[in-house]
Every structure is written in structure tokens, then in C-alpha cells.
Amino acid sequence: MQKPWVTCVGGERARNYILRLFWHLSDESGAYCIGAPLGIAEIGRNNPEEFEGFKNKYVSLTTGRWRGSM
């Protein structure tokens, strides 16, 4: 059985994926990505060292206080 792609992503690549998913959640992107929070959480769970800098932004997202500013 093959591992999910999210468990194979690490380092700078994981950070870039997280940034892209946050971008898709912002008003400026013009997109609505319903799965972005779950993707961010999964990447963060598998890459805690890369996710460290995004914890506050993610908590704000889940509590409704994040407004898309990077």
C-alpha cells in the first residue's frame, strides 16, 4: 500500500504547500478551497518543525479571526 502524498512531503516543500493552501483561503486568491484547512493540518501533523511558524495563523483560522492577511 502506498503512503499518502502528504506523509512524503517535508522541509521547504511542506512549507510551500502550507503557504499555497493559506493563499487559497484568502480573499485575494478568488478561490474557495474547502479542504485547505484539513490539508494544512495534515502537513503540520507530519512536519511539526515546519508547521511551528504557522500555528498562530492556523488557530486564528479555526477560531474565525484570520482575515487572509499574510
N, C-alpha and C positions, 0 to 999 in steps of 0.2 A: 504494500500500500504506500502510495506516495504522500509525502508530507504536504500540508497546505503551504502555499507560497509565502504566507505571512510569517511562518516559522523559519523560513530560509533567508529572510531579509535582515540585514544587520548593518551597523555602523552608519556611515554617511548616507547610504541608500535608504535606510529606515527613516532617518531624519528628513530626507527629501520627500518620502512618501507622506509622512505626517504633515509637513508643510503644505503639500498639494491637497491633502484632504481638508485641512483647515481653510485653504483658499476656496475650495468648493462650497464651504459653508458660509462664506462671506457674501454680502450683497453685491459686491463689485464683480464677482465671478459670473453672475447671471445664471448660475446653475443651482439645482436643488438636489443634493446627494443625500438621500435618506440613510444610506449605510455608512456614511463618513464617520460618525461617532463610534460605531462599532469597529470600523477599520482602525481608527486611531487607538482605541482601547486594546485591540489585539496586537498591534505592532508594539504598543507600550508594554504590554504584558510580556512579550517575548524579548524586548530590548529595554529593560529598565534604565540602563545608563543613558541611552539616547532619549528616553521619554522624560527624564528628570527636568529638563528645561521647559517642558510643555505641561507639567502638572497643573499649574495655576490656571493656565488658559483652558485646559480640559475641564477642570472643576467649575470654572465660570460658565463654560458651555453647558454643562449638565444642570446648572442651577439657573440658567436663563439670564445671566449677567453679561455674557460675551456678545459683543456687537459687531464682530468682524474686523476690528482694528488689529493690525499685526504689529 
